[in-house]
């Protein structure tokens, strides 16, 4: 019946059906998730809370997917770092210390992204999954200028290695521009 068929598809999409089978191919192993969280003064308050909540959710996703995880907090310098190897959870004390602290300085993306690159290169050198399976997530309000030469070098490395990089804007309001 057409209505029953539509309800079945809805339940399957919502994973609420009594039975369903997943089809497709999933990579056997994937590289680390490296989250860089902007802790500049402009991220104070609610943007910081959202950014840290997102980092915590990504830590959970990495654990469920059997991936390594690194949290890099930054303003103009590295203000904190937390690493979790595949199958490990970071100590609760270190996790809380990183989530509850806030630096509040200026903003420079380069130090955090340089450390992210080292984490990914180190993961590959230690025999981890292929570098192309790594993800870098930059969580920021975007208030930063990056030198052109550094940006070109980062893009060249990212393209050469196939590393995926995402920027998630926090605390920005849409403009008409």
HELIX and SHEET records of a PDB file:
HELIX    1   1 UNK A    2  UNK A   13  1                                  12    
HELIX    2   2 UNK A   41  UNK A   43  5                                   3    
HELIX    3   3 UNK A   46  UNK A   64  1                                  19    
HELIX    4   4 UNK A   92  UNK A  100  1                                   9    
HELIX    5   5 UNK A  109  UNK A  125  1                                  17    
HELIX    6   6 UNK A  131  UNK A  133  5                                   3    
HELIX    7   7 UNK A  148  UNK A  161  1                                  14    
SHEET    1   A 5 UNK A  78  UNK A  84  0                                        
SHEET    2   A 5 UNK A  69  UNK A  74 -1                                        
SHEET    3   A 5 UNK A  33  UNK A  38  1                                        
SHEET    4   A 5 UNK A 135  UNK A 140  1                                        
SHEET    5   A 5 UNK A 164  UNK A 169  1                                        
END                                                                             
